[in-house]
Amino acid sequence: MNSVLVTGAAGRVGTAVTDHLEGEYSFTALDREPAPDIESVTADITDSDAITPAFDGQDAVVHLAGEPSTEASWDAVLQNNIVGMYNCLEAARNAEVESFVFASSNHVVGMYEDEFAPDLYEPGFGLVVDHTAPPRPDSFYGTSKLFGEAMGRQYVETFEYPKRFYALRIGSVRSPRYDHPFGDAERGVDDGRYTRDSAEYDATVTRMRATWHSRRDLAHQVDRCLRDDSVEFDIFYGVSDNPTRWFDVEHARATIGYRPKDSADDWSGPPERSG
C-alpha cells in the first residue's frame, strides 16, 4: 500500500480525501492540528525544519494546506501559500517523493467568472475554460495558487524529484453537511442571512450547480492522480459532471481517467434533514 502524506488533512478537502480513500493508501496527516483517526504530524508548513521529517518514506504528497480565502491579504498568502509551497516542494525533493498532487484553485482563472457572471451560470452560455486558457487570477489567493503551479512545474522539470506534479484547480468542495448543489444556499439559511424563498437563495443555488465538486468526486480525482505514472506536469479542473459547469473535465477524463459520478442535475432540492 502506497504511503501518502496529506498536508492540511484536517480541513474540508483533506477529510474528503481521507474519508473516501480509507484503506486504499497508508495516510499520514500533516497539519497544525491532528487529523481524526489518522497518524498525524502536528506542524506548520511555514516551518521547514518542523515539516521535513514527515516527508521521509512517502511515495506521494497531497498538498492541501495553506491560506484558503480569496479575501486573504498579501502577507497571509506570502507565508502560507508561497513560502509554505516552497517548503513542501523542497521537503518532497529531498525525501525523493515521486508524486506531488497540489490543491490549486478555480480562482487561478477567477476573472472569467467575474467578467461573465451571472449569465455564465445559465445553460448554453458556451464558455469552456480548460487547461490551456490564459490564467486570470482574481485575488492574491488566486495568484498564489498560480505561483504554486509554476513552482511545481519548475521542480519536475529541473530536479530529479518530484517526478510528477498534478495541479487540481478545485471548484466548490464543501463539508459533508453541505455536500450538494444546494449546500451554499442552505448554509446561508442556517446562518440567518436569507430564507429559502429569497432571490439570494436562488442565485446561490444557480452558481453552486455549476461549480460543485462533490467530496467523492474530489477524492476520486486525487486517487486517479496517485495511480497515474504518465504525467510529468499537468493541470486538471476539479468539478463534478454538472451540465452548467464552465470548467473543462474532458482533459482529466482523457489523461488520468477521471470519471465523476455526481452531477448537480441529480438534485432537485436540498436533502431532508432529520431532527
Residue, then its C-alpha position, 0 to 999 in steps of 0.5 A: m500500500n502506497s504511503v501518502l502524506v496529506t498536508g492540511a488533512a484536517g480541513r474540508v478537502g483533506t477529510a474528503v480525501t481521507d474519508h473516501l480513500e480509507g484503506e486504499y493508501s497508508f495516510t499520514a496527516l500533516d497539519r497544525e492540528p491532528a487529523p481524526d483517526i489518522e497518524s498525524v504530524t502536528a506542524d506548520i508548513t511555514d516551518s521547514d525544519a518542523i515539516t521535513p521529517a514527515f516527508d521521509g518514506q512517502d511515495a506521494v504528497v497531497h498538498l492541501a494546506g495553506e491560506p484558503s480565502t480569496e479575501a486573504s491579504w498579501d502577507a497571509v498568502l506570502q507565508n502560507n501559500i508561497v513560502g509554505m509551497y516552497n517548503c513542501l516542494e523542497a521537503a518532497r525533493n529531498a525525501e525523493v517523493e515521486s508524486f506531488v498532487f497540489a490543491s490549486s484553485n478555480h480562482v487561478v482563472g477567477m476573472y472569467e467568472d467575474e467578467f461573465a457572471p451571472d449569465l455564465y451560470e445559465p445553460g448554453f452560455g458556451l464558455v469552456v475554460d480548460h487547461t490551456a486558457p490564459p490564467r486570470p487570477d482574481s485575488f492574491y489567493g488566486t495568484s498564489k495558487l498560480f505561483g504554486e503551479a509554476m513552482g511545481r512545474q519548475y521542480v519536475e522539470t529541473f530536479e530529479y524529484p518530484k517526478r510528477f506534479y498534478a495541479l487540481r484547480i478545485g471548484s466548490v468542495r464543501s463539508p459533508r453537511y453541505d455536500h450538494p448543489f444546494g449546500d451554499a444556499e442552505r448554509g446561508v439559511d442556517d446562518g440567518r442571512y436569507t430564507r429559502d424563498s429569497a432571490e439570494y437563495d436562488a442565485t446561490v443555488t444557480r452558481m453552486r450547480a455549476t461549480w460543485h465538486s462533490r467530496r467523492d468526486l474530489a477524492h476520486q480525482v486525487d486517487r486517479c492522480l496517485r495511480d497515474d505514472s504518465v504525467e510529468f506536469d499537468i493541470f486538471y479542473g476539479v468539478s463534478d459532471n454538472p451540465t452548467r459547469w464552465f470548467d473543462v473535465e474532458h482533459a482529466r477524463a482523457t489523461i488520468g481517467y477521471r470519471p465523476k459520478d455526481s452531477a448537480d442535475d441529480w438534485s432537485g432540492p436540498p436533502e431532508r434533514s432529520g431532527 
